[in-house]
Amino acid sequence: MPSFRTMTLEQKIIRDLQAGQATIANLAENVKASQTAVGATLRRLEKEGKIWTMENFKGQTVYKLTYHLKHTK
């Protein structure tokens, strides 16, 4: 796997989500990118069927990898 510096934003997000679900704010902080860029990437990943969303008990949208990506390393 490439180093964190050379990874694409998509790769960084997927790597982070392999550890568990996250909100846009969490992901943006973890991958060192703006919430706007992370949100745009997440919308594309959802359209491609790579992630899915749900609401947590606080009403926040959380993102999770699909089963296929979660178990592919």
C-alpha positions as CSV (number, residue, x, y, z in Angstrom):
1,M,0.0,0.0,0.0
2,P,1.3,3.5,-0.8
3,S,2.4,5.8,2.0
4,F,-0.2,8.1,3.6
5,R,1.2,11.1,1.8
6,T,0.9,9.6,-1.7
7,M,-2.6,8.0,-1.2
8,T,-5.6,9.6,-2.9
9,L,-8.3,11.1,-0.8
10,E,-10.5,8.1,-1.7
11,Q,-7.8,5.7,-0.5
12,K,-7.4,7.6,2.8
13,I,-11.2,7.6,3.4
14,I,-11.5,3.9,2.7
15,R,-8.6,3.1,5.0
16,D,-10.1,5.1,7.8
17,L,-13.5,3.5,7.3
18,Q,-12.0,0.1,7.5
19,A,-11.5,0.9,11.2
20,G,-15.2,1.7,11.6
21,Q,-17.9,4.2,10.9
22,A,-17.3,7.9,10.9
23,T,-19.0,11.3,10.3
24,I,-17.7,13.8,7.8
25,A,-16.1,15.9,10.5
26,N,-14.2,12.8,11.9
27,L,-13.1,11.8,8.4
28,A,-11.9,15.3,7.5
29,E,-9.8,15.5,10.6
30,N,-8.4,12.0,10.2
31,V,-7.5,12.3,6.5
32,K,-6.4,16.0,6.8
33,A,-8.7,17.3,4.2
34,S,-11.6,19.8,4.1
35,Q,-15.1,18.7,4.9
36,T,-16.2,19.9,1.4
37,A,-13.6,17.6,-0.3
38,V,-14.4,14.7,2.0
39,G,-18.2,15.2,1.4
40,A,-17.8,15.3,-2.3
41,T,-15.7,12.1,-2.3
42,L,-18.2,10.4,0.0
43,R,-21.2,11.2,-2.3
44,R,-19.3,9.7,-5.2
45,L,-18.4,6.6,-3.2
46,E,-22.0,6.2,-2.2
47,K,-23.2,6.4,-5.8
48,E,-20.6,3.8,-6.7
49,G,-22.0,1.5,-4.0
50,K,-18.7,1.5,-1.9
51,I,-20.2,3.0,1.2
52,W,-23.6,3.4,2.8
53,T,-25.0,5.9,5.4
54,M,-27.2,5.8,8.5
55,E,-28.0,8.2,11.2
56,N,-26.6,7.8,14.7
57,F,-28.6,8.5,17.9
58,K,-27.5,12.2,17.7
59,G,-29.1,12.6,14.3
60,Q,-25.6,12.8,12.6
61,T,-25.0,11.0,9.3
62,V,-22.4,8.3,9.7
63,Y,-20.6,6.5,6.8
64,K,-19.7,2.8,6.6
65,L,-18.0,0.7,4.0
66,T,-20.1,-1.9,2.2
67,Y,-19.5,-5.4,3.3
68,H,-17.3,-6.2,0.3
69,L,-14.9,-3.3,1.0
70,K,-14.9,-3.8,4.7
71,H,-13.6,-7.3,4.3
72,T,-11.1,-6.6,1.4
73,K,-7.6,-5.7,2.5
